[in-house]
Amino acid sequence: MNKLITAFAMSCFFVCAAFADNGQVEKLQSEIQQLNKQISELKKTIELQRAEITRLKTLCKENGINTNIQHQAITKQVAPVAYEIVESEDQSHKAMTKALSSYTYQELESLPTDKKMGYRVVVSPEIKENQVKPTIDKIITDITSKDNDIDEISLLLYSDKELANGMYDVARATWAPGGELGNVTPEIAQSNIRSDYKTTIQVADNLEQYLKQRAKPEDRFGLTEVKRRKIFKEIVSTEDKAQAEADKKYPISGQSTWGLSKSELRSQIDKNINLMRDLEKQYKKELSKKYSLTQEQLKQISIEGISERWPLE
């Protein structure tokens, strides 16, 4: 660029010299000298800047700092939390791309296996919403690094081991082609092609608020959480028992109702509901007496069990 500027200036000089008098030529010569001086100073500034850049790069290299800033994501790294796999289930099957009935026995035998695994994982109850993804990424990385043949992974994350038999209370995740189960082709299963793999994550609603609530002191009505969980199961059991007995005496579905008219069926349903309510009231009264609790306290324990997603097993 500097050479072009100089050449342009010289061209101007020779063109002007052909059409101007001596006074004008001297003026042009003076301007060109000034321009050359500015170019020389600019060159020195550029060289100083280059030297400074080289010095800074050397300093960064010595301190292990990556200088490739234009390709480096400037993001704060969020650390995953500790986790424990408490249950694993092998859900493997043949890697089919069409209905089972469309295959011959020989074709099925020749298909590779789509190795599909399901895991129930307990994570720290102090997990934050922005730690869910890095934690899931680490779990999947740890699993696949030990067994590269796994083609699909389903994860259910829990904040407490006691909850691990029921619905997840932290998050669920799927690792598979396109982020959806059922997309493994024979080629993927055979060659472990992972180029199109994605992880889809569903975080429980109001996760941090829910975990904060769970961390509060556990005593209520003079009962520990363990005791309230037990009572909650009994509450649900009494409701199921009342419904089963009402259904047995006044069935509202199945063959025994086929010969009933609409009015007779309506009467049967009303009797079923009334008996179920009476039995439920009776059984909860017995439960209230058993644990020295009021009906309102039983109701609060029932609400707590549902909102806290306590397992029923």
Rosetta silent file (secondary structure, phi, psi, omega in degrees, C-alpha in Angstrom):
SEQUENCE: MNKLITAFAMSCFFVCAAFADNGQVEKLQSEIQQLNKQISELKKTIELQRAEITRLKTLCKENGINTNIQHQAITKQVAPVAYEIVESEDQSHKAMTKALSSYTYQELESLPTDKKMGYRVVVSPEIKENQVKPTIDKIITDITSKDNDIDEISLLLYSDKELANGMYDVARATWAPGGELGNVTPEIAQSNIRSDYKTTIQVADNLEQYLKQRAKPEDRFGLTEVKRRKIFKEIVSTEDKAQAEADKKYPISGQSTWGLSKSELRSQIDKNINLMRDLEKQYKKELSKKYSLTQEQLKQISIEGISERWPLE
SCORE:     score description
SCORE:     0.000 S_00000001
   1 L     0.000  -40.497  179.833    0.000    0.000    0.000 S_00000001
   2 H   -63.169  -39.208  179.696    2.868    2.362    0.858 S_00000001
   3 H   -64.399  -38.455  179.325    4.503    1.695   -2.531 S_00000001
   4 H   -64.229  -40.885  179.272    1.251    2.530   -4.300 S_00000001
   5 H   -62.698  -44.399 -179.352    1.012    5.841   -2.464 S_00000001
   6 H   -64.597  -44.136 -179.390    4.605    6.748   -3.400 S_00000001
   7 H   -62.548  -40.089  178.913    4.120    5.730   -7.030 S_00000001
   8 H   -63.274  -42.415 -179.882    0.938    7.777   -7.219 S_00000001
   9 H   -63.830  -42.058  179.777    2.711   10.801   -5.803 S_00000001
  10 H   -65.919  -38.466  178.750    5.579   10.473   -8.296 S_00000001
  11 H   -61.862  -42.646  177.921    3.133   10.124  -11.172 S_00000001
  12 H   -58.446  -40.809 -178.635    1.451   13.323  -10.072 S_00000001
  13 H   -61.216  -49.758 -176.491    4.847   15.026  -10.043 S_00000001
  14 H   -68.366  -36.756  177.855    5.774   14.058  -13.616 S_00000001
  15 H   -65.496  -45.242 -178.819    2.338   14.864  -15.007 S_00000001
  16 H   -67.436  -33.968 -178.977    2.298   18.253  -13.320 S_00000001
  17 H   -63.157  -29.194 -177.844    5.891   18.965  -14.386 S_00000001
  18 H   -75.712  -22.608 -173.753    4.874   18.685  -17.995 S_00000001
  19 H  -122.259    3.944 -176.128    2.159   21.333  -17.698 S_00000001
  20 L  -121.681  164.045  177.322    3.290   23.660  -14.887 S_00000001
  21 L   -84.484  178.364 -174.945    5.925   26.336  -14.386 S_00000001
  22 H   -62.534  -36.548 -179.192    8.951   25.989  -12.064 S_00000001
  23 H   -63.625  -39.874  178.699    7.171   27.553   -9.062 S_00000001
  24 H   -68.878  -39.011  179.716    4.395   25.008   -9.174 S_00000001
  25 H   -62.606  -43.744  179.560    6.852   22.113   -9.565 S_00000001
  26 H   -61.725  -38.566  178.665    8.794   23.207   -6.474 S_00000001
  27 H   -63.880  -42.573  178.738    5.543   23.370   -4.515 S_00000001
  28 H   -64.800  -40.738  178.518    4.611   19.852   -5.625 S_00000001
  29 H   -59.943  -40.913  179.738    8.073   18.565   -4.722 S_00000001
  30 H   -64.420  -40.840  179.441    7.671   20.007   -1.226 S_00000001
  31 H   -66.552  -38.713  179.109    4.256   18.354   -0.803 S_00000001
  32 H   -65.798  -38.977  178.052    5.616   14.998   -1.982 S_00000001
  33 H   -62.375  -39.658  177.222    8.498   15.256    0.524 S_00000001
  34 H   -63.824  -41.678  179.112    5.957   15.881    3.278 S_00000001
  35 H   -63.290  -42.830  178.334    3.917   12.881    2.132 S_00000001
  36 H   -63.267  -36.835  178.683    7.011   10.659    2.124 S_00000001
  37 H   -64.820  -41.655  178.595    7.852   11.858    5.629 S_00000001
  38 H   -64.662  -40.604  178.407    4.345   10.943    6.837 S_00000001
  39 H   -62.145  -41.553  179.453    4.623    7.520    5.195 S_00000001
  40 H   -62.122  -42.414  179.107    7.975    6.941    6.917 S_00000001
  41 H   -67.220  -38.068  178.495    6.493    7.842   10.314 S_00000001
  42 H   -63.488  -41.019  177.847    3.495    5.565    9.665 S_00000001
  43 H   -60.226  -42.786  179.493    5.856    2.676    8.852 S_00000001
  44 H   -62.892  -41.105  179.854    7.685    3.214   12.152 S_00000001
  45 H   -63.377  -43.097  179.039    4.369    3.210   14.068 S_00000001
  46 H   -62.208  -43.377 -179.943    3.289   -0.029   12.373 S_00000001
  47 H   -63.581  -39.296  177.838    6.618   -1.696   13.176 S_00000001
  48 H   -64.818  -40.097  178.697    6.327   -0.642   16.822 S_00000001
  49 H   -65.105  -41.625  177.975    2.790   -2.050   16.980 S_00000001
  50 H   -62.497  -42.209  179.185    3.916   -5.336   15.431 S_00000001
  51 H   -62.895  -39.689  179.667    6.761   -5.597   17.921 S_00000001
  52 H   -66.893  -40.865  177.587    4.333   -4.979   20.810 S_00000001
  53 H   -62.032  -43.970  178.600    1.913   -7.635   19.485 S_00000001
  54 H   -61.534  -40.957  179.657    4.777  -10.138   19.203 S_00000001
  55 H   -63.903  -43.312 -179.074    5.871   -9.319   22.769 S_00000001
  56 H   -67.513  -39.250  177.909    2.327   -9.807   24.131 S_00000001
  57 H   -63.119  -42.146  178.561    1.856  -13.098   22.264 S_00000001
  58 H   -62.762  -42.899  179.254    5.143  -14.400   23.645 S_00000001
  59 H   -62.651  -43.409  178.788    4.111  -13.345   27.153 S_00000001
  60 H   -63.767  -41.644 -179.769    0.709  -15.064   26.778 S_00000001
  61 H   -62.475  -41.546  179.422    2.325  -18.245   25.461 S_00000001
  62 H   -63.977  -28.187 -178.765    4.717  -18.359   28.405 S_00000001
  63 L  -101.182    9.755  176.139    1.716  -18.085   30.767 S_00000001
  64 L    70.598   29.596 -179.102   -0.434  -20.613   28.927 S_00000001
  65 L   -99.780  130.677  179.048   -2.984  -18.070   27.676 S_00000001
  66 L   -74.735  122.622 -178.306   -4.792  -18.748   24.387 S_00000001
  67 L   -96.725   -0.192 -179.277   -4.311  -15.758   22.056 S_00000001
  68 L   -82.183   62.212 -170.074   -6.674  -17.004   19.345 S_00000001
  69 H   -64.159  -34.183 -174.298   -9.387  -14.678   20.651 S_00000001
  70 H   -65.257  -20.459  179.066  -11.367  -14.363   17.441 S_00000001
  71 H  -110.808    6.731 -175.695  -12.369  -18.054   17.641 S_00000001
  72 L  -101.397  124.519  179.189  -12.606  -18.304   21.406 S_00000001
  73 L   -73.354  123.267 -179.881  -16.058  -18.163   23.051 S_00000001
  74 L   -89.733   80.609 -178.474  -15.943  -15.673   25.910 S_00000001
  75 L  -130.202  149.068  178.259  -18.326  -17.505   28.208 S_00000001
  76 L   -79.484  125.371 -179.471  -18.333  -18.281   31.869 S_00000001
  77 L   -77.295  128.083  177.813  -17.890  -21.982   32.471 S_00000001
  78 L  -102.646  125.717 -175.264  -20.546  -23.510   34.737 S_00000001
  79 L   -79.559  142.212  174.266  -19.361  -26.554   36.661 S_00000001
  80 L   -72.573  162.573  177.635  -21.451  -29.758   36.765 S_00000001
  81 L   -98.923  167.552  178.010  -22.567  -31.148   40.130 S_00000001
  82 L   -66.948  149.972 -179.565  -21.779  -34.515   41.649 S_00000001
  83 E  -146.085  162.496  176.614  -23.997  -37.394   40.581 S_00000001
  84 E  -142.296  125.065  175.534  -24.654  -41.086   41.232 S_00000001
  85 E   -80.273  116.105 -175.575  -26.247  -43.572   38.837 S_00000001
  86 E  -100.960  -14.933  178.554  -28.634  -45.554   41.036 S_00000001
  87 E  -157.035  137.664  175.220  -30.293  -47.661   38.346 S_00000001
  88 E  -130.368  145.473 -178.036  -29.550  -48.672   34.762 S_00000001
  89 E  -135.574  125.020  177.357  -31.795  -50.540   32.349 S_00000001
  90 E   -82.726  114.584 -178.496  -30.795  -52.179   29.081 S_00000001
  91 L  -114.058   28.644 -174.245  -33.540  -51.384   26.555 S_00000001
  92 L   -65.060  152.782  178.392  -31.645  -52.601   23.486 S_00000001
  93 E  -158.955  174.024  178.946  -33.387  -53.870   20.368 S_00000001
  94 E   -67.337  142.770 -179.606  -32.731  -54.443   16.689 S_00000001
  95 L   -80.627   85.268 -176.990  -31.985  -51.284   14.688 S_00000001
  96 L   -97.981  148.223  177.680  -35.096  -51.342   12.525 S_00000001
  97 L  -117.280    3.877  177.058  -36.190  -48.666   10.071 S_00000001
  98 L  -148.355  178.596 -176.571  -39.592  -50.132    9.255 S_00000001
  99 L   -61.315  146.348 -178.817  -42.355  -52.166   10.888 S_00000001
 100 H   -55.670  -38.675 -177.457  -41.358  -55.486   12.451 S_00000001
 101 H   -67.356  -14.441 -178.852  -43.796  -57.362   10.209 S_00000001
 102 H   -82.778   -9.540 -178.309  -41.946  -56.067    7.137 S_00000001
 103 L   -99.317  146.687  168.658  -38.816  -58.076    7.956 S_00000001
 104 L   -84.345  166.416  179.662  -38.132  -61.725    7.303 S_00000001
 105 H   -59.288  -41.610 -178.483  -36.565  -63.804   10.055 S_00000001
 106 H   -65.614  -39.307  179.022  -33.238  -63.787    8.202 S_00000001
 107 H   -64.991  -41.731  178.166  -33.334  -60.005    7.780 S_00000001
 108 H   -62.285  -42.766 -179.656  -34.007  -59.493   11.472 S_00000001
 109 H   -60.912  -33.731 -176.017  -31.158  -61.803   12.412 S_00000001
 110 H   -83.429  -13.451 -179.483  -28.744  -59.811   10.243 S_00000001
 111 L   -70.184  140.193  174.961  -29.702  -56.413   11.690 S_00000001
 112 L   -72.131  164.784 -179.421  -27.254  -54.863   14.193 S_00000001
 113 E   -89.255  131.597  170.911  -28.415  -54.068   17.723 S_00000001
 114 E   -85.394  102.824 -177.786  -29.485  -50.571   18.690 S_00000001
 115 L   -79.759  105.208 -177.418  -27.957  -50.434   22.161 S_00000001
 116 E  -113.170  127.805 -177.530  -30.353  -48.272   24.140 S_00000001
 117 E  -124.393  140.074  174.650  -29.754  -47.582   27.835 S_00000001
 118 E  -114.976  139.009 -177.467  -31.898  -45.900   30.470 S_00000001
 119 E  -133.475  139.380  169.354  -30.450  -44.456   33.677 S_00000001
 120 E  -105.920  124.894 -171.001  -31.882  -43.053   36.902 S_00000001
 121 E  -127.394  131.646  175.791  -29.407  -40.590   38.349 S_00000001
 122 E   -98.903  126.520  178.847  -29.327  -38.789   41.696 S_00000001
 123 E  -113.930  171.132  179.033  -27.673  -35.365   41.620 S_00000001
 124 L   -60.296  134.511  177.970  -26.855  -32.859   44.326 S_00000001
 125 L   -68.267   -6.113  178.911  -30.012  -31.220   45.736 S_00000001
 126 L   -94.890    8.428 -178.516  -28.127  -27.914   45.500 S_00000001
 127 L   -60.300  139.930  175.539  -28.050  -28.050   41.694 S_00000001
 128 L  -101.161  160.492 -176.708  -28.950  -24.800   39.898 S_00000001
 129 H   -59.236  -37.436 -178.985  -30.879  -24.637   36.652 S_00000001
 130 H   -76.790   -4.162  176.125  -27.803  -23.510   34.696 S_00000001
 131 H   -96.270   -7.276 -177.168  -25.885  -26.541   36.019 S_00000001
 132 H   -63.745  -50.719 -177.346  -28.344  -29.068   34.615 S_00000001
 133 H   -62.350  -51.109  178.584  -26.934  -29.099   31.070 S_00000001
 134 H   -60.416  -31.805  178.026  -23.225  -29.338   32.016 S_00000001
 135 H   -68.524  -44.670  178.056  -24.112  -32.088   34.504 S_00000001
 136 H   -64.071  -41.991  177.951  -26.042  -34.054   31.863 S_00000001
 137 H   -58.994  -40.975 -179.789  -23.241  -33.524   29.346 S_00000001
 138 H   -67.748  -42.038  179.564  -20.736  -34.933   31.849 S_00000001
 139 H   -59.380  -47.065 -179.026  -22.938  -37.951   32.646 S_00000001
 140 H   -64.789  -41.987  178.513  -23.306  -38.783   28.952 S_00000001
 141 H   -62.332  -44.081  179.909  -19.591  -38.272   28.309 S_00000001
 142 H   -62.977  -40.722 -178.396  -18.669  -40.517   31.246 S_00000001
 143 H   -67.869  -49.987 -175.668  -21.078  -43.249   30.088 S_00000001
 144 H   -71.776  -25.394  177.045  -20.085  -43.229   26.407 S_00000001
 145 H   -69.698  -24.873  177.666  -16.365  -43.058   27.164 S_00000001
 146 H   -87.448  -26.842 -179.267  -16.734  -46.411   28.957 S_00000001
 147 L  -145.461   95.629 -177.359  -18.942  -47.975   26.273 S_00000001
 148 L   -73.206   -9.137 -178.885  -18.762  -46.463   22.797 S_00000001
 149 L   -83.188   -8.682  179.084  -21.315  -48.978   21.474 S_00000001
 150 L   -67.667  126.963 -176.160  -24.220  -47.288   23.281 S_00000001
 151 L  -101.132  -26.658 -179.669  -26.487  -45.781   20.601 S_00000001
 152 E  -143.822  142.479  179.605  -29.217  -44.114   22.689 S_00000001
 153 E  -133.743  132.319  171.584  -29.364  -42.828   26.261 S_00000001
 154 E  -116.356  130.062 -179.812  -32.350  -41.789   28.382 S_00000001
 155 E  -120.322  137.609  170.126  -31.649  -40.019   31.680 S_00000001
 156 E  -121.490  122.994 -176.393  -33.952  -39.260   34.597 S_00000001
 157 E  -107.077  136.279 -177.528  -32.432  -36.945   37.211 S_00000001
 158 E  -128.104  154.613  177.966  -33.515  -36.818   40.856 S_00000001
 159 L   -94.551   -7.819 -175.581  -32.565  -34.679   43.840 S_00000001
 160 L  -149.970  135.974 -178.910  -33.094  -37.514   46.332 S_00000001
 161 H   -61.147  -31.121 -179.270  -32.483  -41.252   46.171 S_00000001
 162 H   -68.133  -18.240 -179.311  -35.881  -41.889   47.762 S_00000001
 163 H   -92.653   -6.087 -168.426  -37.550  -40.288   44.751 S_00000001
 164 L   -70.190   -3.498  176.582  -35.701  -42.361   42.175 S_00000001
 165 L   -92.818   -8.515 -175.996  -38.540  -44.868   41.685 S_00000001
 166 L  -114.573 -154.523  179.262  -40.966  -42.269   40.408 S_00000001
 167 L   -67.810  144.788 -179.944  -41.149  -39.355   38.018 S_00000001
 168 L   -59.593  148.618  176.295  -38.013  -37.226   37.709 S_00000001
 169 L  -119.046   -2.988  176.839  -37.949  -34.091   39.867 S_00000001
 170 L  -111.444  -60.094 -178.643  -34.863  -32.379   38.378 S_00000001
 171 E  -167.405  164.737  170.708  -34.697  -33.105   34.650 S_00000001
 172 E  -130.300  151.254 -177.294  -34.921  -35.681   31.909 S_00000001
 173 E  -146.460  151.923  177.005  -32.636  -35.961   28.885 S_00000001
 174 E  -130.092  129.917  174.961  -32.298  -37.905   25.661 S_00000001
 175 E  -116.435  114.302 -174.098  -29.057  -38.477   23.750 S_00000001
 176 E  -167.858  170.780  175.727  -29.710  -39.824   20.266 S_00000001
 177 E   -59.248  126.111 -177.880  -29.527  -38.952   16.561 S_00000001
 178 L    70.059    5.152  179.620  -31.348  -35.648   16.169 S_00000001
 179 L    78.068   12.534 -179.039  -32.001  -35.662   19.910 S_00000001
 180 L  -130.401  140.794  178.133  -34.924  -38.101   19.579 S_00000001
 181 L   -68.684  150.219  176.091  -35.230  -41.791   20.371 S_00000001
 182 L    92.996    6.881 -178.657  -35.950  -44.183   17.500 S_00000001
 183 L  -103.036    8.423 -178.410  -33.655  -42.611   14.905 S_00000001
 184 L   -79.248  118.947  177.995  -30.855  -45.174   15.053 S_00000001
 185 L   -91.337  165.319  176.003  -30.359  -46.800   11.652 S_00000001
 186 H   -56.766  -35.807 -179.599  -28.486  -50.075   11.038 S_00000001
 187 H   -65.096  -42.753  179.013  -25.580  -48.006    9.674 S_00000001
 188 H   -64.256  -45.299 -178.702  -25.372  -45.908   12.855 S_00000001
 189 H   -65.943  -35.321 -177.285  -25.587  -48.977   15.097 S_00000001
 190 H   -75.233  -42.810 -171.836  -23.006  -50.850   13.052 S_00000001
 191 H  -105.896    1.056 -178.775  -20.422  -48.081   12.631 S_00000001
 192 L    55.135   46.540  178.651  -21.104  -45.934   15.734 S_00000001
 193 L   -76.863  121.847 -174.904  -21.675  -42.821   13.624 S_00000001
 194 L  -118.834   13.490 -173.361  -22.254  -39.915   16.046 S_00000001
 195 L   -64.234  -30.192 -176.086  -22.139  -36.878   13.724 S_00000001
 196 L  -102.971   14.596 -175.837  -25.872  -36.073   14.017 S_00000001
 197 E   -76.774  139.865  176.240  -26.217  -36.745   17.753 S_00000001
 198 E  -137.765  161.405  176.088  -27.865  -34.167   19.987 S_00000001
 199 E  -116.261  120.466  175.409  -28.983  -33.998   23.610 S_00000001
 200 E  -102.101  137.651 -174.052  -32.496  -32.779   24.365 S_00000001
 201 E  -129.497  135.714  173.758  -33.192  -31.699   27.950 S_00000001
 202 E  -122.744  113.604 -178.197  -36.407  -31.017   29.833 S_00000001
 203 E   -92.297  139.604  178.760  -35.925  -29.300   33.193 S_00000001
 204 L   -58.716  144.905 -179.851  -38.613  -29.575   35.875 S_00000001
 205 L   -61.949  140.223  176.399  -40.746  -26.456   36.279 S_00000001
 206 L    49.274   46.513 -173.438  -39.582  -23.959   38.924 S_00000001
 207 H   -55.577  -53.000 -174.147  -36.649  -26.229   39.748 S_00000001
 208 H   -66.153  -36.873  177.479  -34.718  -23.932   42.078 S_00000001
 209 H   -65.527  -41.801  178.862  -37.838  -22.850   43.963 S_00000001
 210 H   -63.224  -45.833 -179.257  -38.857  -26.490   44.373 S_00000001
 211 H   -67.264  -34.602  177.289  -35.418  -27.566   45.645 S_00000001
 212 H   -65.170  -39.256  178.526  -35.311  -24.607   48.024 S_00000001
 213 H   -65.551  -40.023  179.625  -38.671  -25.656   49.443 S_00000001
 214 H   -65.133  -28.511 -176.565  -37.456  -29.239   49.902 S_00000001
 215 L   -80.355   -7.227  179.825  -34.427  -27.990   51.828 S_00000001
 216 L   -66.560  159.840  178.500  -36.538  -26.321   54.514 S_00000001
 217 L   -49.954  138.225 -168.309  -36.731  -27.894   58.000 S_00000001
 218 L   -88.223  -15.039 -177.510  -38.620  -31.159   57.659 S_00000001
 219 L   -73.581  128.394  172.851  -40.686  -31.251   60.847 S_00000001
 220 E  -143.220  137.686 -178.286  -44.396  -30.464   60.432 S_00000001
 221 L    56.919   25.993 -178.820  -47.212  -31.285   62.834 S_00000001
 222 L    75.317   15.689 -177.915  -44.516  -32.791   65.071 S_00000001
 223 E  -120.486  140.026  175.032  -43.710  -35.340   62.346 S_00000001
 224 L   -73.234  166.012  178.508  -40.511  -35.848   60.390 S_00000001
 225 H   -62.649  -38.244  178.916  -40.642  -35.927   56.600 S_00000001
 226 H   -58.062  -43.267 -179.875  -40.028  -39.678   56.657 S_00000001
 227 H   -67.819  -39.842  179.957  -43.127  -40.115   58.841 S_00000001
 228 H   -67.762  -34.719  175.950  -45.205  -37.788   56.656 S_00000001
 229 H   -61.760  -42.001  179.779  -44.173  -39.715   53.565 S_00000001
 230 H   -63.278  -43.716  179.708  -45.423  -42.902   55.213 S_00000001
 231 H   -65.179  -38.929  178.778  -48.732  -41.262   56.110 S_00000001
 232 H   -59.038  -43.713  178.241  -49.062  -39.912   52.546 S_00000001
 233 H   -61.578  -39.252  179.655  -48.788  -43.429   51.162 S_00000001
 234 H   -68.872  -35.456  177.128  -51.477  -44.578   53.581 S_00000001
 235 H   -61.161  -48.415  179.650  -53.730  -41.700   52.550 S_00000001
 236 H   -63.020  -38.154  179.809  -53.440  -42.694   48.896 S_00000001
 237 H   -63.841  -39.924  178.863  -53.940  -46.332   49.843 S_00000001
 238 H   -66.606  -36.987  178.109  -57.197  -45.548   51.661 S_00000001
 239 H   -65.275  -42.347  178.308  -58.457  -43.609   48.650 S_00000001
 240 H   -65.236  -39.966  179.970  -57.625  -46.517   46.345 S_00000001
 241 H   -64.147  -44.752  179.100  -59.252  -48.971   48.740 S_00000001
 242 H   -60.869  -42.336 -179.607  -62.459  -46.905   48.949 S_00000001
 243 H   -66.891  -41.668 -179.106  -62.652  -46.669   45.158 S_00000001
 244 H   -63.681  -42.149 -179.967  -62.022  -50.398   44.675 S_00000001
 245 H   -68.526  -36.698  177.678  -64.756  -51.358   47.142 S_00000001
 246 H   -67.332  -39.874  178.986  -67.220  -48.924   45.567 S_00000001
 247 H   -65.576  -33.970 -179.403  -66.417  -50.295   42.085 S_00000001
 248 H   -70.119  -41.552 -177.819  -66.964  -53.837   43.316 S_00000001
 249 H   -79.211  -40.036 -178.999  -70.400  -53.120   44.810 S_00000001
 250 L  -128.046   77.158 -178.917  -71.555  -50.652   42.152 S_00000001
 251 L   -63.436  141.890 -178.561  -69.556  -51.306   38.960 S_00000001
 252 L  -121.432   10.709  175.750  -69.686  -48.518   36.398 S_00000001
 253 L  -154.507  167.404  178.779  -67.833  -50.204   33.539 S_00000001
 254 L    91.709 -174.064 -174.278  -67.359  -53.660   32.057 S_00000001
 255 H   -62.472  -31.955 -176.347  -69.783  -56.438   31.181 S_00000001
 256 H   -66.740  -12.485 -179.315  -71.933  -56.001   34.283 S_00000001
 257 H  -105.450   -1.798 -174.079  -73.127  -52.618   32.981 S_00000001
 258 L   -62.984  -34.293 -176.639  -73.933  -53.652   29.419 S_00000001
 259 L   -87.357    1.225 -177.351  -77.632  -54.353   30.121 S_00000001
 260 L   -83.183  143.095  173.554  -78.239  -51.096   32.015 S_00000001
 261 L   -77.342  172.773 -179.808  -80.230  -48.248   30.570 S_00000001
 262 H   -61.141  -42.036 -179.676  -78.847  -44.706   30.646 S_00000001
 263 H   -68.727  -38.048  178.025  -80.879  -43.816   33.737 S_00000001
 264 H   -66.235  -40.757  179.131  -79.871  -47.048   35.483 S_00000001
 265 H   -66.394  -39.557  177.809  -76.202  -46.418   34.679 S_00000001
 266 H   -61.671  -41.296  177.868  -76.507  -42.850   35.955 S_00000001
 267 H   -64.892  -40.153  178.840  -78.008  -44.173   39.219 S_00000001
 268 H   -63.081  -42.239  179.828  -75.213  -46.761   39.458 S_00000001
 269 H   -63.647  -42.786  179.241  -72.562  -44.049   39.025 S_00000001
 270 H   -61.707  -42.996  179.007  -74.166  -41.903   41.735 S_00000001
 271 H   -63.804  -39.948  179.141  -74.228  -44.863   44.150 S_00000001
 272 H   -60.903  -47.663 -177.932  -70.593  -45.613   43.321 S_00000001
 273 H   -64.916  -44.092 -178.711  -69.515  -42.029   44.031 S_00000001
 274 H   -64.177  -42.175  179.361  -71.482  -41.761   47.260 S_00000001
 275 H   -66.910  -41.832  179.191  -70.157  -45.065   48.617 S_00000001
 276 H   -59.702  -42.641 -179.724  -66.607  -44.165   47.639 S_00000001
 277 H   -66.814  -41.269  179.647  -66.869  -40.846   49.495 S_00000001
 278 H   -64.247  -44.606 -179.624  -68.373  -42.461   52.599 S_00000001
 279 H   -66.173  -41.175  179.768  -65.690  -45.157   52.723 S_00000001
 280 H   -61.827  -43.222  178.576  -62.917  -42.630   52.104 S_00000001
 281 H   -62.387  -41.694 -179.827  -64.216  -40.461   54.940 S_00000001
 282 H   -64.455  -46.794 -177.002  -64.387  -43.507   57.230 S_00000001
 283 H   -68.316  -34.813  178.938  -60.870  -44.708   56.400 S_00000001
 284 H   -73.386  -29.564  175.178  -59.349  -41.243   56.796 S_00000001
 285 H   -65.390  -40.000  177.214  -61.071  -40.866   60.140 S_00000001
 286 H   -65.946  -38.656  179.323  -59.353  -44.087   61.250 S_00000001
 287 H   -67.137  -39.929  178.249  -56.064  -42.770   59.894 S_00000001
 288 H   -60.690  -42.943  178.986  -56.554  -39.485   61.726 S_00000001
 289 H   -67.459  -39.181 -178.582  -57.097  -41.349   65.000 S_00000001
 290 H   -60.179  -39.367 -175.021  -54.118  -43.629   64.362 S_00000001
 291 H  -109.373    8.381  179.544  -51.663  -40.708   64.037 S_00000001
 292 L    55.383   48.064  179.922  -53.455  -38.153   66.268 S_00000001
 293 L  -121.830  152.692  175.153  -53.931  -35.768   63.360 S_00000001
 294 L   -82.581  166.023  177.440  -56.854  -33.614   62.289 S_00000001
 295 H   -62.802  -34.645  178.533  -58.512  -34.035   58.910 S_00000001
 296 H   -66.190  -38.732  178.030  -57.001  -30.702   57.854 S_00000001
 297 H   -66.430  -39.057  174.714  -53.510  -31.923   58.749 S_00000001
 298 H   -61.147  -39.738  179.334  -54.082  -35.072   56.700 S_00000001
 299 H   -63.928  -41.467  179.648  -55.146  -32.858   53.820 S_00000001
 300 H   -65.348  -38.314  177.474  -51.977  -30.750   54.149 S_00000001
 301 H   -66.515  -38.792  177.708  -49.813  -33.887   54.132 S_00000001
 302 H   -63.103  -44.191  178.657  -51.635  -35.076   51.021 S_00000001
 303 H   -63.832  -42.751  179.469  -51.029  -31.735   49.280 S_00000001
 304 H   -61.369  -43.680 -179.110  -47.382  -31.792   50.347 S_00000001
 305 H   -61.567  -39.160  179.485  -46.919  -35.310   48.991 S_00000001
 306 H   -71.283  -46.160 -177.985  -48.348  -34.355   45.605 S_00000001
 307 H   -67.766  -32.363 -179.278  -46.457  -31.060   45.296 S_00000001
 308 L   -89.619   -1.433  176.845  -43.182  -32.664   46.455 S_00000001
 309 L    59.594   42.993  177.615  -43.725  -35.632   44.105 S_00000001
 310 L   -66.303  136.875  179.579  -43.295  -38.230   46.816 S_00000001
 311 L   -70.363  153.682 -178.274  -43.189  -41.753   45.401 S_00000001
 312 L  -100.682   -4.677 -179.291  -46.037  -44.152   46.212 S_00000001
 313 L   -89.695    0.000    0.000  -43.958  -47.343   46.167 S_00000001
